[in-house]
């Protein structure tokens, strides 16, 4: 471990109480399919009994969750229960068409690679007693004057725009195909198969998992002002020792986080109507250890501990570019998303999205960013080298120029941790 002392010091310096520091940080570096370095520092939660950041601390992992939803889609594809080129209308129970492209079907693949022509609007997670149809019809409560559809110059199947609602629909399709609730299906077929503790509903976690559930923080006062002189303020999963009731869900819309959170019972929920409230796009609570297991599976082309979790074909479909930017066919998020697969994307080492300052390293994986959390899972295709990381707080607005990367278009938190880790990949 002597050769990684500098890396340990660099990560340790990211933990603290000011500006680009974070309350807690965990990372694992993997070479040749084995963990060669791991670090956990700071706190997973403050309070009367603070929790140290540990490898098994559970966090709402944000958009790293997306690949897990696609894992389920690909398993159903392999079982011949769906085809990714199917019209999503066949599963949702109503005809879903973009009003400017009424003759163009929206497919499962388009949802997974964000070329569906759908948009988040302000709200993309809705209560369990509504159908997802309420997003898409003028009389729907969540229609938002058509904000869930792209402008007419961004055609279905061609134009990329990152959209969380896509994954809420994928979760709903998983329910329609299996007849099972999204969280239960994912627990049995995905999380258990990858030996992961965690889940989507804090109230349904085991006692041990709930004890490991950790909090996400920001330095923003109740009026929405960012202040470095204030303590970390909890914004997600701040339950203390009181576990929410079984089969209840709290709405999770990052664009509307200042609204009073509403808690809903799932007693009368009908699977296949609306899985958005489970947050298939970002609501999975897992740990650094769980992310490590998933990355090992990807590196092994779908094999996990000697068992076939997914076929090599499915892994190839997920990891290859299903869409690539040609200069005008997408919203690239400030040139950080230049190609996208199915729940995973590619990072060229010579692009503005690069995460290594002095090395040209090509990576495949996904980041997560919401409610103060930053997470990531990446590996070098064709190798078994990669890394995972979690940080559980941000102290500045993402619009603050100090939040911008110094050599890339990533956020400074992402740039610092990934640059530190990837220097050791080659």
ZAMARGU-4260 file (C-alpha; in steps of 0.2 Angstrom, whole numbers, plus 5000, padded with zeros to 4 digits):
<rodrens>
0) 5000/5000/5000 | 5015/5011/5001 | 5013/5016/4983 | 4996/5022/4986 | 5000/5034/5001
5) 5000/5049/4989 | 4982/5044/4983 | 4976/5042/5001 | 4982/5059/5006 | 4974/5067/4991
10) 4957/5059/4995 | 4959/5063/5013 | 4962/5081/5008 | 4945/5081/5000 | 4936/5078/5016
15) 4932/5092/5027 | 4920/5107/5029 | 4924/5120/5016 | 4920/5124/4998 | 4925/5109/4987
20) 4927/5097/5002 | 4914/5084/5007 | 4907/5077/5023 | 4912/5059/5018 | 4921/5050/5004
25) 4924/5032/4999 | 4933/5025/4984 | 4940/5008/4978 | 4953/5006/4965 | 4953/4990/4955
30) 4967/4982/4944 | 4966/4965/4936 | 4949/4962/4943 | 4955/4964/4961 | 4954/4979/4974
35) 4971/4986/4976 | 4967/5001/4986 | 4952/5007/4996 | 4948/5022/5006 | 4934/5028/5017
40) 4935/5045/5027 | 4924/5057/5035 | 4906/5054/5040 | 4891/5045/5032 | 4879/5055/5044
45) 4880/5068/5058 | 4868/5069/5072 | 4867/5063/5090 | 4877/5047/5086 | 4887/5051/5070
50) 4891/5037/5058 | 4908/5035/5050 | 4909/5033/5032 | 4911/5014/5029 | 4912/5003/5014
55) 4895/4996/5018 | 4887/5013/5021 | 4871/5014/5010 | 4868/5030/5000 | 4855/5035/4988
60) 4867/5033/4973 | 4858/5044/4961 | 4860/5041/4942 | 4872/5026/4945 | 4855/5018/4948
65) 4851/5019/4929 | 4862/5004/4924 | 4853/4993/4937 | 4836/4996/4929 | 4844/4992/4912
70) 4851/4976/4920 | 4833/4970/4923 | 4828/4975/4905 | 4842/4965/4898 | 4838/4950/4908
75) 4820/4951/4902 | 4826/4953/4884 | 4837/4937/4887 | 4821/4928/4894 | 4812/4933/4878
80) 4799/4943/4888 | 4802/4959/4878 | 4812/4966/4864 | 4821/4983/4866 | 4814/4988/4849
85) 4796/4986/4855 | 4784/5000/4856 | 4783/5006/4874 | 4764/5008/4871 | 4763/4989/4871
90) 4767/4989/4889 | 4761/5005/4896 | 4743/5002/4893 | 4740/5018/4882 | 4747/5024/4866
95) 4762/5036/4869 | 4767/5046/4854 | 4776/5063/4853 | 4763/5075/4847 | 4775/5082/4833
100) 4780/5064/4828 | 4763/5054/4829 | 4769/5041/4817 | 4785/5037/4825 | 4785/5024/4839
105) 4795/5027/4855 | 4805/5011/4859 | 4812/5003/4875 | 4829/5006/4868 | 4825/5025/4865
110) 4821/5026/4883 | 4837/5018/4889 | 4848/5028/4877 | 4839/5045/4880 | 4833/5047/4862
115) 4814/5045/4866 | 4809/5063/4863 | 4803/5064/4881 | 4808/5077/4894 | 4808/5078/4913
120) 4799/5094/4915 | 4799/5100/4933 | 4791/5084/4941 | 4796/5066/4934 | 4791/5056/4950
125) 4773/5056/4954 | 4762/5048/4968 | 4757/5029/4966 | 4739/5033/4964 | 4742/5041/4947
130) 4746/5033/4930 | 4761/5038/4920 | 4748/5043/4907 | 4746/5059/4918 | 4763/5066/4911
135) 4757/5065/4893 | 4739/5070/4890 | 4733/5088/4891 | 4720/5083/4905 | 4734/5075/4915
140) 4739/5082/4932 | 4757/5082/4928 | 4756/5087/4909 | 4765/5104/4913 | 4758/5111/4896
145) 4768/5098/4886 | 4784/5100/4895 | 4787/5081/4895 | 4789/5082/4876 | 4804/5089/4866
150) 4803/5103/4854 | 4799/5099/4836 | 4817/5101/4830 | 4823/5087/4842 | 4816/5072/4833
155) 4811/5055/4842 | 4825/5042/4840 | 4838/5054/4834 | 4840/5068/4846 | 4849/5064/4863
160) 4843/5073/4879 | 4846/5066/4896 | 4829/5062/4904 | 4826/5054/4921 | 4808/5051/4916
165) 4814/5038/4903 | 4819/5027/4917 | 4803/5029/4927 | 4794/5022/4911 | 4807/5008/4910
170) 4803/5003/4928 | 4785/5004/4924 | 4788/4992/4909 | 4797/4980/4920 | 4782/4979/4931
175) 4770/4977/4917 | 4781/4962/4910 | 4784/4953/4926 | 4768/4958/4936 | 4779/4962/4951
180) 4782/4978/4960 | 4798/4986/4953 | 4807/4987/4970 | 4803/4968/4974 | 4808/4963/4957
185) 4824/4972/4958 | 4828/4965/4975 | 4826/4947/4970 | 4833/4947/4952 | 4846/4961/4953
190) 4852/4965/4970 | 4852/4948/4978 | 4860/4941/4963 | 4874/4953/4965 | 4875/4950/4983
195) 4870/4968/4987 | 4862/4975/5003 | 4850/4990/4999 | 4834/4994/4990 | 4823/5008/4985
200) 4812/5011/5000 | 4820/5016/5016 | 4805/5009/5026 | 4807/4992/5018 | 4826/4990/5021
205) 4831/4976/5034 | 4836/4982/5051 | 4854/4980/5047 | 4853/4989/5031 | 4843/5003/5038
210) 4856/5005/5052 | 4869/5008/5038 | 4858/5020/5028 | 4867/5037/5027 | 4863/5055/5024
215) 4866/5067/5009 | 4871/5085/5013 | 4872/5102/5006 | 4877/5119/5013 | 4861/5128/5009
220) 4850/5137/5021 | 4831/5135/5022 | 4830/5150/5010 | 4840/5142/4997 | 4856/5152/5000
225) 4873/5143/4999 | 4884/5147/5014 | 4901/5140/5018 | 4899/5146/5036 | 4885/5135/5040
230) 4885/5117/5046 | 4881/5103/5033 | 4862/5103/5031 | 4854/5086/5028 | 4843/5085/5012
235) 4840/5066/5009 | 4838/5051/5020 | 4840/5060/5037 | 4829/5048/5047 | 4840/5046/5063
240) 4835/5030/5071 | 4817/5031/5066 | 4813/5020/5051 | 4799/5025/5039 | 4784/5014/5039
245) 4784/4999/5028 | 4778/5001/5010 | 4778/5020/5011 | 4787/5031/4999 | 4792/5050/4999
250) 4792/5059/4983 | 4810/5063/4976 | 4810/5077/4963 | 4827/5086/4964 | 4820/5100/4954
255) 4806/5103/4967 | 4816/5099/4983 | 4810/5114/4992 | 4792/5108/4992 | 4786/5099/5008
260) 4789/5081/5005 | 4774/5070/5004 | 4773/5052/5010 | 4762/5040/5002 | 4756/5022/5006
265) 4758/5008/4993 | 4744/4998/5000 | 4733/5000/4984 | 4747/5002/4971 | 4744/4992/4955
270) 4761/4987/4947 | 4763/4992/4929 | 4754/5009/4930 | 4768/5020/4938 | 4785/5015/4944
275) 4792/5033/4944 | 4790/5035/4963 | 4802/5021/4966 | 4815/5033/4957 | 4822/5019/4945
280) 4833/5033/4938 | 4842/5037/4954 | 4833/5031/4970 | 4843/5015/4973 | 4852/5014/4990
285) 4868/5004/4989 | 4885/5005/4996 | 4903/5006/4989 | 4904/4987/4991 | 4888/4985/4981
290) 4895/4996/4967 | 4911/4986/4967 | 4901/4970/4964 | 4892/4978/4949 | 4908/4984/4942
295) 4916/4967/4943 | 4901/4959/4934 | 4903/4972/4920 | 4922/4969/4919 | 4918/4950/4918
300) 4906/4953/4904 | 4891/4948/4914 | 4898/4934/4925 | 4898/4936/4944 | 4906/4924/4955
305) 4905/4910/4942 | 4886/4913/4938 | 4879/4921/4922 | 4871/4937/4928 | 4869/4944/4910
310) 4876/4937/4894 | 4891/4945/4885 | 4879/4951/4871 | 4869/4961/4884 | 4885/4969/4891
315) 4891/4974/4874 | 4874/4982/4870 | 4875/4992/4886 | 4892/4998/4885 | 4894/5002/4866
320) 4888/5019/4860 | 4870/5018/4855 | 4870/5036/4851 | 4885/5048/4847 | 4886/5067/4845
325) 4888/5073/4828 | 4888/5091/4832 | 4869/5095/4832 | 4860/5079/4837 | 4859/5081/4855
330) 4861/5091/4872 | 4878/5085/4878 | 4877/5093/4895 | 4891/5105/4892 | 4901/5091/4882
335) 4901/5079/4896 | 4889/5066/4887 | 4896/5064/4870 | 4890/5046/4867 | 4878/5035/4877
340) 4874/5016/4878 | 4860/5008/4888 | 4862/5015/4906 | 4880/5017/4903 | 4891/5030/4894
345) 4908/5032/4886 | 4921/5045/4891 | 4935/5049/4878 | 4951/5053/4886 | 4954/5067/4874
350) 4937/5075/4876 | 4930/5089/4887 | 4922/5075/4897 | 4939/5067/4901 | 4943/5064/4920
355) 4962/5061/4918 | 4972/5077/4916 | 4988/5070/4910 | 4983/5053/4903 | 4972/5048/4888
360) 4961/5035/4896 | 4945/5028/4888 | 4932/5024/4901 | 4914/5016/4902 | 4902/5019/4916
365) 4891/5032/4924 | 4891/5046/4937 | 4878/5050/4949 | 4874/5068/4956 | 4858/5073/4966
370) 4854/5080/4983 | 4872/5084/4986 | 4879/5066/4982 | 4892/5062/4969 | 4895/5044/4964
375) 4904/5035/4950 | 4907/5018/4942 | 4920/5017/4928 | 4932/5004/4920 | 4943/5003/4905
380) 4934/4992/4892 | 4944/4976/4888 | 4953/4977/4905 | 4948/4973/4923 | 4954/4990/4928
385) 4943/5003/4936 | 4936/5012/4951 | 4920/5017/4961 | 4918/5031/4972 | 4904/5040/4983
390) 4904/5058/4991 | 4889/5063/5001 | 4889/5082/5001 | 4892/5098/4991 | 4895/5115/4999
395) 4893/5126/4983 | 4880/5129/4970 | 4884/5119/4954 | 4882/5136/4945 | 4896/5143/4956
400) 4912/5145/4945 | 4922/5136/4959 | 4912/5121/4956 | 4918/5119/4938 | 4932/5108/4934
405) 4950/5115/4931 | 4954/5104/4916 | 4938/5096/4911 | 4919/5101/4910 | 4915/5090/4925
410) 4911/5096/4942 | 4926/5100/4952 | 4921/5086/4965 | 4920/5073/4951 | 4936/5079/4943
415) 4946/5078/4958 | 4942/5061/4964 | 4942/5053/4946 | 4959/5061/4942 | 4966/5055/4958
420) 4960/5037/4955 | 4964/5036/4936 | 4982/5041/4937 | 4984/5023/4944 | 4975/5014/4931
425) 4990/5013/4919
</rodrens>
